[in-house]
Amino acid sequence: MIGNMSGVKFEYFADDGQFPNSTLPVVIYRQAIAAADASPEAMEALFDTNGWPSQWRAGVYYYHHYHSTAHECLGIAAGEATLRLGGPNGRSFAVSKGDVLLLPAGVAHQCEGAGGGFLVVGAYPPGQKWDVLRGEVSDRPAADKSIARLALPATDPVGGQDGPVLQKWR
């Protein structure tokens, strides 16, 4: 299954001293799956087919956090939300059913509000296990070292071998 590539956006978030964020862009796929066709099962099939094993169904934490040991893919399977990316000084984005966000390791994110039965499918590149860091001073520099060692994904979670992450993250 190949997702929609026409609504792809790239957003950059620099290290703010508290959150490492990334020199790699966040990739936002608007309506990767048409809202009428989006479901948890459809998101899981999209990610699994493209080499990003789906691992959970839930929401997004209401506090700023990031992962230093995994790149994270968030597929909006139901509802809508406002997600803040990049930490307290970052930017807010409205997301809805069918959208997918690909967050490079280090990018802070949180849910500012959600509705309509908001449900996310989370996926990660094979072999990557996520941690949850909240931007504590003690997190770094170990988190920075973990992020620097982390392998780039071999495929794009939405576009497989032809997705934009393979060009933008190399």
C-alpha positions in Angstrom: 0.0 0.0 0.0 1.5 3.4 -1.0 0.2 6.4 0.8 -0.6 9.9 -0.6 2.6 11.9 -1.3 0.9 15.1 -2.6 0.5 16.7 0.8 4.0 16.2 2.3 5.5 19.0 4.4 8.9 19.3 6.1 9.4 21.1 9.3 12.7 21.8 11.1 13.2 22.3 14.8 16.6 23.3 16.2 18.1 22.4 19.6 16.7 24.8 22.1 19.0 23.9 25.0 16.4 21.8 26.7 15.3 19.5 23.8 17.8 18.4 21.2 15.3 18.4 18.3 17.1 17.5 15.1 18.8 18.8 11.9 16.6 16.3 10.1 13.1 17.5 9.3 9.8 16.3 10.7 7.9 14.9 7.8 4.1 15.6 7.8 2.0 13.6 5.4 -1.4 15.2 5.1 -4.1 12.5 4.3 -1.5 9.7 3.8 -4.7 7.7 3.9 -8.0 9.3 2.9 -10.0 10.1 6.1 -12.8 7.9 4.8 -10.5 4.9 4.6 -8.3 5.6 7.7 -8.5 3.2 10.5 -6.1 1.6 13.0 -5.9 -1.5 10.8 -5.2 0.6 7.6 -2.4 2.6 9.4 -0.9 -0.6 10.7 -1.0 -2.2 7.2 0.6 0.9 5.6 3.4 1.0 8.1 4.0 -2.8 8.3 4.0 -3.1 4.5 6.6 -0.3 4.3 9.0 -1.9 6.8 8.0 0.1 9.9 6.4 -2.4 12.4 3.4 -0.9 14.1 3.8 -1.3 17.8 0.9 0.4 19.7 -2.4 2.2 19.6 -2.9 5.1 22.0 -2.8 8.9 22.2 0.1 11.2 22.5 1.4 12.3 26.0 0.2 15.7 27.2 3.7 16.7 28.3 6.8 17.5 26.2 8.9 14.5 25.5 11.2 13.0 23.0 13.0 9.7 22.1 16.7 9.3 21.8 16.8 5.7 20.8 14.2 5.6 18.0 12.7 7.6 15.1 8.9 7.6 15.6 6.0 7.4 13.1 2.6 8.6 14.3 -0.4 7.7 12.2 -3.7 9.4 13.1 -6.2 6.6 13.0 -9.2 8.5 14.4 -10.2 12.0 15.6 -8.1 15.1 15.6 -5.6 16.9 17.8 -3.3 19.8 18.1 0.3 18.6 18.6 3.2 20.9 19.6 6.5 19.9 18.0 9.9 21.2 19.0 9.2 21.8 22.7 7.8 24.9 24.5 9.3 27.2 21.9 8.2 25.1 18.9 5.0 25.2 16.8 1.6 23.7 17.0 0.0 21.7 14.2 -3.5 20.5 13.8 -3.7 16.8 12.7 -6.6 14.7 11.8 -7.7 11.2 10.8 -5.5 10.0 7.9 -2.5 12.2 8.6 1.0 10.7 9.5 3.9 12.4 11.2 7.5 11.1 11.1 9.6 12.4 13.9 13.4 12.1 13.9 14.9 11.1 17.2 15.3 14.1 19.5 12.2 16.1 18.4 10.1 17.1 21.3 6.3 16.5 20.9 3.2 16.7 23.0 -0.6 16.7 22.6 -2.1 20.1 23.5 -5.7 18.9 23.0 -7.6 16.2 21.2 -11.1 15.2 20.2 -13.3 12.9 18.2 -11.9 9.7 19.8 -8.3 10.7 18.9 -6.3 7.5 18.3 -2.7 7.1 17.0 -0.9 4.1 15.7 2.8 4.2 16.6 5.6 2.6 14.5 9.4 2.5 14.5 12.1 1.2 12.2 13.0 -2.4 12.8 15.2 -3.0 15.9 14.6 0.5 17.3 13.2 0.6 20.9 11.9 3.9 22.1 12.7 5.6 25.4 10.8 8.6 26.8 12.8 11.6 27.9 11.2 14.8 29.2 14.0 17.4 28.6 15.7 17.1 32.0 19.2 18.5 32.2 20.4 15.0 33.3 19.1 13.5 30.0 22.0 15.1 28.0 24.7 14.5 26.8 23.8 10.7 26.9 20.7 11.4 24.8 22.7 13.4 22.2 25.2 10.5 21.9 22.3 8.0 21.4 20.7 10.2 18.7 24.1 10.5 16.9 24.5 6.7 16.8 21.0 6.0 15.7 20.7 4.5 12.2 18.6 6.2 9.6 15.6 4.1 8.4 16.0 1.9 5.3 12.4 2.8 4.1 9.8 5.5 4.4 6.8 4.5 6.6 4.3 5.9 4.0 6.2 5.6 0.7 8.3 2.6 1.2 11.3 2.6 -1.1 10.1 5.7 -2.8 9.2 8.0 0.1 10.6 11.5 0.8 12.4 10.5 4.0 14.9 8.6 2.0 15.9 11.8 0.2 15.5 14.4 3.0 17.2 12.4 5.7 20.3 11.3 3.8 
